[in-house]
């Protein structure tokens, strides 16, 4: 059971609950819980507590700060518009939330309830948009169908991780949670499918590996392999039986558009324009590799190339390169790219080091954090997921909350000192 806490613990618990619960359900839903968590984190830091940070904790905090400071320095150097520094400023804000979660963590039951209810609430929004508003692809309130599908899938994955925490709970207490979290898994998957996003699904294979490493046993290897093959077969069967529209049609269309670009360099399609933007970014990055291009300079360069018929006019209508790493490298230079990759590596390595921890609480939180890191890394290959308020806040708040809670539980459970059962 979670222990009762004081005002800061209550603020942290309520903030985490609201963050996940409102993420997809209301306009700017990601901001309310994040603001409450930040306020609680700042109040906690104002008390000047003894943090007892490990080398990993300090490294993670420095990398979060570095991502903000590098972006700020480049912003001042290039003279970019103020809005270009908006998302980058959030990295430093995650530090007090992480420190708060390490010492005054939100209750796990509030976190999982927020995730499950947030996923379930998204179904109502999805059905309303698809069947009443007549929108072909559900977008929720996160400006685009792509991040809506990505975050919906993440909600499903987090609910699946939380289900494993019920293995040691009493049956009478476990079944309501199992029903709630199971509905959360189905709801998140439904919203992802309804968004018709294609790039989200590439996250499933590495996430499956993370789950197997954390919860599988060597003697269950063949069973896990069989379950994996069966799961792939079921997904393939569901895909084949889908009507020839929606996600299925968009998947086949993506293959056709890639072939058109490779054979004819047709950049007038959705996928072709993205591939052309990647080509142009890779062509121009070596010209300013260290400090990158200002947004105004590069936008003017793209327009010149479209006027000169070196690229389709459709390319100039795209807001960005549709690749998080090329976007950062292009506008923040090598320093910005290295800082972002180092943050991913440090966080993912830290979570993965605890996937086999003897305490189930630690393991479940490690799986949750590692799944977010791996998924967002892959999401960034086909979109600038960290260039949106919803995407960057989901990434940073999840990182701060799951890291902080994991480190807190690890401090309570050194080695095998505690029973290995867990509870929401």
N, C-alpha and C positions, 0 to 999 in steps of 0.2 A: 504493500500500500504506500502511496505517497504521503510524506509527512506534511503536517500543517505548517504554515509559515506566516511571516509578518506581512506588513504592507508591501514591501518590495516583491516578495514572492507572489502575492496576490496580483500586483500590477504585471509581473512577468507572465503569470499564468493567463490572465485575461488578455494581455497583449498577444501572446502566442495563439490563443484560441481565436481571437478576432482576426488575426492576420490570415490564418489558413481558412477560417470559416467564410470570410467575406471576400476572399481573393477573386473568385469567379462569379460571385452572386450579386454584387452591387457595384455601381460606378466608383472607380478609385478605391475599391475595397481593400487593396493591398496597403493603403496608406494609414488607415486607422490603427490597426494593431501594431504596425511598424513604428508609428509615432509614439504609441504608449510604451513599447519596448525601449525605444531610444530615450524617452523621458526617464523611465525607471533605471536604465543604464547610467544616465548622467547623474541622477540622484545617488546611485550606488557609488559612482566614482567620486562624487563630492564628499563622501564620507572618508575618503582616502584609506580604503581597506588594505590589508596585507593580502596581496593576490596569490603569492606563492607560485608564480608562473614557471612552467618548465621551458626547456629550450624550444620545443615544438610550439608552445603557446606564444612565446615571444617572436619566433620566426613568422608565425601566421599573422600576428598583429603588425609586425613591420612590413610585411608584404601587402596587407590591406592598406596601410598608410602610404606605402610607396606607389600603389596604383592611383591614389588620389593626388599625391604630390607631383608625380610625373605628368599626369594629365593637366594639372594646374600650370606647371611650368611651360608645357607645350602651348597651352591656351594663351598664356601671356606672350610667349614668343611669336606665335602666329597672328595674334590679334583676332582670334575667331569670335563668333557671336557667343553671348553668355550661355545660351541654351546648350552649346556643345560640351559644357563642363558639368551639366546637370547630373547625368547618370554616374560619372566618375566620382563625384563628391560623396556618393553613398558608401563607397568602400570604407572610408575612415569612420563613418557612422556605425558600421557594423562592429567596431572594436568594443565600445562600452556595452553593447548588447551581449557580445561573447563573454566579456568579463562578468557581467551580471549573471549570465546563465551558468557560469562556472561556480559561483558562490551562492546565488539565490535563484536556483533554476526553476523554470515553470514546471508545474506538475505534469507528468507524462500523460495522465488521463485527460487533461485539458488540451494538450497538443493533439493527441489522437482523435479526440472528439471533434476538434476544430477541423482537422484534415478530412475526416469522414463526412461530417455535415457539410463542409465546403464542397466536396465532390458530389454529394447527393443534391445540394442546392443547384449545382450547375445543370443538372438534368432538367429542372424546371425552366431555366433560362434557355437551354438548348431547344426544348420542345416548343417554347413560346416563339423563339426566333424562326425555327424551321417551319412550323405549321400555322402560326398566326400572323407573323410578320412576312412570311414567304421568303426569308433569306436562305439561299442555297447552302451556305456554309456558316455554321454557328460561330459567332465571334465573341459572345458574352459581352463583357464590358472592358475588354482589354485591347481594344482598337483593331485587332486583326485575328483572323481564324487561326493563324499559325501559332502564336504564343498561347492562344486559348486551348488548342489541342495539346501543345507541349505540357502546359501546366496541368491539364486534365489527366494526362498520362502519368505525370509525376504524382498527383494525388492518389491515383490507383496504386502506384508502386509503394508509396508510403503506407497506405492502408494494408497492403500485403505484408510489408515488413512488420507492422504493428500486430498483425494476426499471430506472428510467431511468439510474441510476448505472452500469449495466453496459454502456452503449453504447460506452465506450472500452476495456473490459477485454478481455484475450485470451480467445479462444473456449474454450480448455480450462479456464480459471478461471471463466468467466462462466456456463457451463451449469449447474453444480451450484447456484449462487446463483439462477439464473433459475428452476430447478425449485422450490427452497425458497420463494422469494418468491411465485412463481405459486401454489403450494399455499396460502400464507398469504392471498393475495387471495381464493381460492375458499372457504377455511375461514372467514375473517371474514364474508364475505357469507352463507354457510350459517348461521352462528350468529345473524346479525342476522335472517334470515328466520325461523329457528326460534323466535326470541324473540317474533315477531309484533308487534314494536314498529312503530308507524306514523309517529311523528314523526322517526325517524332519517333517513328517505329524503329529506326536504326539503333535506338538506345536499348531496346529489349535484350539483345544478345549479351552485351557486357553486364547489364543488370542481372540477368539470369546467372551469369558466372559468379557475381558477387553474392547472390543468395546461396548458391551451391557451396561456395567456400565457407560461408558463415554457418550454415545450418546443416550441411551435408556431412555424413560420416563416411569414412573409407569403406566400411562394409556395405554402405548404401550406394556405392559408385554405379553399379549396373542398374539399380532401380532409378537413380537420378538420370542416367543416360537414357533409359527407356522412357522416363517421364518427359525428358526433353524432346525426344523424337516424337512421342505422342502429341506433345504440345505444338510442335511445328506442324505436324500433320493436321491437327485440328484447325490451326490458324490458316493453313493452306486451303483446307476444305471450306472454311467460312469465306475466305476470299474468293474462291471459285464460285460459290453459290450466291455471292452478292449480285444484285442487279447490275446490269452493264451501265452504270452511271455512278455518280458520286466518287468515293475514294477509289474504287476499282477503275473507273474510266480515267481518273486523273493519274493513276499509276501508269497505265498503258500510254497515256498521252505524254508523260514525262520521258519514257523510253523513246518514243517517236521524236520528241523535240531534241533529245540528246543526239540521236542519229542525224537529224536534219542539220544540227550545228556542226557536227564532225564532218559531214559529207559536203555541205553547202555553205557552212559558216552562216547559217540563218540565225541572226540574233533578234529577230522580230517576234519570237515566242517567249513565253514566260521563263522557261528553263534556258533557252538560247540567250536571252538577255542577261541572265545571271552568269552564264559561262563567259559571255563577252566582257562583263564587268570584272570577272576574275582575271581574264587575260589582260585587260587594260591595267588593272591594279598591279599585276606582276610585272608588267612592262614599265610602269612608272615608279614603283617602289625603289628600284636600284638607283634612280636619279637623285633621290633624297632619302637614303636608307636610315640615317641616324635620327633625324628630327622630323621627318615626314613632310607631307604637304598640308598647307592650310586648307580648310574646307572651300573657301572662295577660290583659291588657286586651282584646286583639282576640279571643281565644278566647271570653271571656265575652260579647263583643258578638255574635259569630256565634251562640252558643247562645241569646241573647235573641231574635234575629231568627227562629231556627227555632221557638222556643216561640211566638212571635207569628204564626207561619205566613207570615212574609215570605220564607222560604226553605225548601226541602225539608230534612227531618232528615238526609238522606243527605249534605248539604253539610257538616254538623258532623263527619262521620266522616273527612273528608279531612285529611291531615296538614299540608298547606300549600296555597298558591294555585295550584300547578302552573304557575307562570310565574316564572322566576328574577328578572326585573326588577321585577315587581310585588311579589314577596316581599321583595326588598331595600329597595325604596322604602317599603313598608308598615312594615317593622320597623327600618330604619336611616335612614329619611328621605332627603331629597334629596342629602345629602352622601354617603351610602353608594352611592346609585345613580350619581351622577356619577363617583365614584372607580372603580366597576366598569366603567362605559362607557368611561372614559378609559383604563383598562388594556387593554380589548379594542382600542380604537382605536390606541393607541400600539404594541402588539404586532403587530396585523394590518398596520398601515402599514409598520412596520419590516421585516417579512417580505416584504411585497409589493414594497417598493422594490428587493429583490434577486432578484426572479423572473426578470429578464433579465440577471443577472450573467454575465460571460463564463466564469467557472469553474463547471464542472458540479457540483462538490462543494457550493459555496455555493448553487447553484440548487436542488438536491435538498433540502437542509436548509431552505431558504426555503419551498419548496412544502410540506414536511411541517409546518412551523410554521404557515404561513398556513392550511393545511387544518384543523388542529386549532382555530385561532382561529375561522374561519368556521363550522365545524361546531358547536362548542360554543355559539357565539352563537345559532345557530338551534335547537339542542337546548333552550336555555333558554326559548324561546318557549312551550313546552308542558309543561315540567317544571322543577323546581328542581334542575337537574343539579349545580350547585355547592353544594348543600346536603347532598350525600352524600359520605362519605369517598372512595369509589372515584372519583366524578366529579371532585371538586375536586383530588384528588391526580393523576389522569391529566392534567387540564388544566394544573396548575402544574408538575409534573415535566416534562411534554412541552415546555411553554413554556421552562422553564429550560434543559433539555438541548439542544433544537434551536436556541434563541437563542445559547447559549454556544458550541456547536459551529460554528454558522454564522459568528459573529463571529471565532472562532479561524481558521477556514478563510479568511475574508475577509482577515485579517491576513497569512496566508501567501500569498495570491493577489491582490495589488493589481493591478487592471486585467487586463492580459493577460500578466502576468509569468510565470505558470505554464502548463503545458499544460492544455487544457480537458478532457481525459479525466478520468474519476473511477473509483473502485472502491469496493466495499462496505467 
